[in-house]
Amino acid sequence: MASPIPQIRIAQDETADRVLSEDPFALLVGMLLDQQYPMEHAFRGPAKVLERFGTLDPERIASAEPEAFADLCAMPPAVHRYGRSMAGRIQALAAVVRDEYHGRAETIWTEAADGADLLTRLRALPGFGDQKARIFAALVGKQLGVRPAGWQEAIGPYAEDGSYRSVADVVDEASLQKVREFKQAAKASAKAARAAKG
């Protein structure tokens, strides 16, 4: 009997969350879009692309005509505050998944040798810096059960059980609010530290 597909609930929208749960590339795109934009809206982006473009196949997205794909991403409601520029990043990400992972996004994490290798693979993706790579590694570890050797040591605080630091910890509306509060507190603390120095 096949094991049930883990249910992602980051977008807080039934259709968008189903897309994230069923399509690994969608989850990767949601993480890409999670910057300068509320996280639940970022993770609704892949469902919008699917609805408008008809597929989330990395091969098809990578080879789409850039202007037309940008128009599709910027169409209200846009996939992101910066819909046109993010469209280019989505296409760049799709090209890497197509060319380096045979179009199968999940192999980025399911075939990683260990935690350090997983981070190396994620950091190499377009639009993924060190922090985003750690958060996504924590997400697949906590919500998909993908925990290669040295997983927690490589990722650091984002891998801590019971924490509400990032999107990796969002499983319902209450946890989304806790993560939002954590981020607001971290921003306020950083602002106060800057002011104290200045």
Secondary structure, 3 states (H helix, E strand, C coil): CCCCCCCCCCCCCHHHHHHHHHCHHHHHHHHHHCCCCCHHHHCCHHHHHHHHHCCCCHHHHHCCCHHHHHHHHHCCCCCCCCHHHHHHHHHHHHHHHHHHCCCCCCHHHHCCCCHHHHHHHHHCCCCCCHHHHHHHHHHHHHHHCCCCCCHHHHHHHHHCCCCCCCHHHCCCHHHHHHHHHHHHHHHHHHHHHHHHHC
